[in-house]
Amino acid sequence: MTALDRLPLREELRGAVPYGAPQLDVPVQLNTNENPYPPGEAVVADIAAAAAAAARSLNRYPDRDAVALRADLAAYLSGDGDVALGVENLWAANGSNEVMQQVLLAFGGPGRTALSFAPTYSMYPEYARDTHTGWVTEPRTADFAIGRAAALTALAAHRPSVVLLASPNNPTGTVLPLADIEAICEAAPGVVVVDEAYAEFRRSGTPSALTLLPRYRHLVVTRTMSKAFALAGGRLGYLAADPTVVDALRIVRLPYHLSAVSQAVARVALAHADELLARVDELRAERDATVAWLRAQGLRAADSDANFVLFGTFPTTPGAPDAHAVWQRLLDRGVLIRETGPQGWLRVSIGTAEEMAAFRQALTEVTR
């Protein structure tokens, strides 16, 4: 019996392992969908100054409702689809992970169900497990879309309290048409969450679910500053929704859940949004070039509106290198990507031009 086995651990947690992508010290790290370009020196200097100012009052608790930060977030989002949002529509937490957990704490729980469509973000079932919420999925189509008729059938069958829709979806990178989101909102008996963690990487002209907020009071749109804003280490996620949803989350949030430093750093990043988002177009172009190159090599690559590409398919029969073997051989060459998604597929985050060149060279050597 191990030391852990001697503890009164919840039964559904026995045998579980902590979530996390490998963090390995290799030259090319393309496995966690980070922005490969760090903040510039002007941003770093302003963050340092803001953190120093916050430090002078760290003997006091921070603003537990993060009002100034939420006002800045509302102003930023209001430019996406010309949606008028105020402080009362915004909520922020330690990454979109905590935002999602709070949503399930408020609207999930014992006897309730969360529904999603697989393959999708691998943390969703863990949010459900940790909040004692039932978890069900329905399969996506062969091109990783959500069949509208199948979705409506699943809603009628499961009557979920929470529906989780990632758009762009992780790990596939595919977006949901607004018409499909509307149809789900019309039929859903509970809260509909559209996870737009990668929204800034969408192709030009692709609308956000934010535009639907005025029509659906049970719709929630989540975002993060970890990806396009190059602030993964800042841990700031947020959502936009009807004020009644925000009020519900304020009930279940931990007291003072966002530190004064976190709030200050995020506000500086928002003030420098133009600079921090300046490389998004470059990353989009590199993504599209990567999709084209993978297909030219005879591989499949999903259409992506995110900063990563799901590609395959690699054999699942003995004798040829399977997806894990390809992943390992890339790692042996100093290139770390992600084993995730359907069997036979791998996911590569979009890095700098030099990193992507290293990826292409390594994959060519591995698969030829």
Secondary structure, DSSP 8 states (H G I E B T S, - for coil): --TGGGS---GGGTT-----------SEE-SS---SS---HHHHHHHHHHHHHHHTTTTS---TT-HHHHHHHHHHHTTSSS----GGGEEEESHHHHHHHHHHHHH--TT-EEEEEES--TTHHHHHHHTT-EEEEEE--TTS---HHHHHHHHHHH--SEEEEESS-TTT-----HHHHHHHHHH-SSEEEEE-TTGGGS-TT---GGGGTTT-TTEEEEEESSSTTS-GGG--EEEEE-HHHHHHHHHHS-TT-S-HHHHHHHHHHHHTHHHHTTTHHHHHHHHHHHHHHHHHTT-EE---SSSEEEEE----STTS--HHHHHHHHHHTTEE-B--SSTTEEEEE---HHHHHHHHHHHHHHH-
